[in-house]
């Protein structure tokens, strides 16, 4: 798979904002489907980010949640990050944190990145950028 994921473009806020909708879906580990924007992240040096999403889908709290809201927060000076998944405040009483992972080193170029992961019956879990929603 690495041969098809050689970085060709820089990850920038403007590049990510340019994704609205998707033309194609890309299969990822454990049945995840990536939109064009999520695949762009993976193909340009952030496959590890998508792998984190994929690696925790077996957890009961993640399996039970149809809508996952992921935020990567990066300290650009320290090159560290934290990734947090919430339920997106589905009850209206505040977001519930479903998963959190500290990342001791990253060269991710943006201060923040957001992803959604929605379950679609009969299809699987689709990972997309907020601009693709």
N, C-alpha and C positions, 0 to 999 in steps of 0.2 A: 504494500500500500504506500510506502514512503516514496516510491518513484513517481506516484501521481500527486504527491503533496509537496513538491518543491516550491518554496516561496517565490512568487513572481511580482508581488505588489506589496507596498507598505500598508500597514494597518493604520488608518487615520480616521478621525471622527467624520470627516466629509466623505470618505470612501464608504464607511458603514451607513451613513445617513442616505446614501444613494440607493440602497436596497429597499424597494417598495414592492411587496409581493414576491412571488418566486415563479420561475419558469420550469424549474426542475427540482426534484428531491433526490438527495444522495443518502444511500444507506451507510450507517455507521454501526459501531459495536452494539450488541444486545438489542437490536431492533430499532434504534433511534433513526429518525429520518431528519436530515438537515436541509434547510432551505438554501437558496443561493447565498444569502448573507452569512448564515452560520457556516456554510462550506467555505466561503471566502476567508473567514477567520481561521478555520482549520488548515486551509491550503497555504496560508501565508504566515505560518509560524505559531499559531495558537491551537494546534491539535490537542495539546495537553489540556486546554480549557474544556474542550468538548469531551475529552476522556474523563475528566473529573465528573462531569454530569453523568456520563455513561456508567462510571464505576460505582455510583451510589444508588442507582435505580432499583437495586435489589433490596434496599433497606425498607422495612415496613412503612415508615413515615413517608417515604418517597413513592413507593408503589401505590399507596392509598390516595395520593394527591393527584387529581386530574390536571391541575394548573400549577406550574412551578415558575417562580419569578427569581431569576438568578442575577446577582450583582457581583462583579469583580471590582474591588477597590484596591488601587495600586498606590503605594508610596514611591513616587518616581525617584526621589533622592536616595532612599534606602534600598530600592529594588526588591521590596517585599510586597506582599498582597494578602488579602483575605477574600475568600469567595463565600457568599452567603446565599442560601435559597430560602425563600419565604412562600407562604400561601397567597400572597398578594392581598391580604386583608379581606378574605372572602366572607367573613361574618360581619364586617363593618365595625369590629371592636379592636382593630389594630392587627398588624401583620404578625403571624406566628412563624418563628424561625424553624425551618425544617432541617437545615444542614448548615454547617460552618466549617471551613477549613482554612488554616493559616498556610501561606505559601512563603517559605523562608527566602526564596530568591526567584525573581522573574525579570525578564527584559521586555515585558509587555509594554508597548510604547504609550498607552493611554492611561489617564488617571482613573478612568472608570469604563466598564463595559457591562451592558445588560443583555440578557438572553431570556426568552420565554421557552418553556417546554410544556406543550399541551398534549394530552392524550386524546386520540381520535379513535373511536371504536372501529375495529376491523382493520385499522391502518397501523397504529402504534403511537409512539410518542414523537411529536414533531418539535424540533428545536429551531427557533427563529429569532431574528433581531426584532426589537420593538417597532422599528420602522416598517417591518414586513407584516405586522399584525393587521 
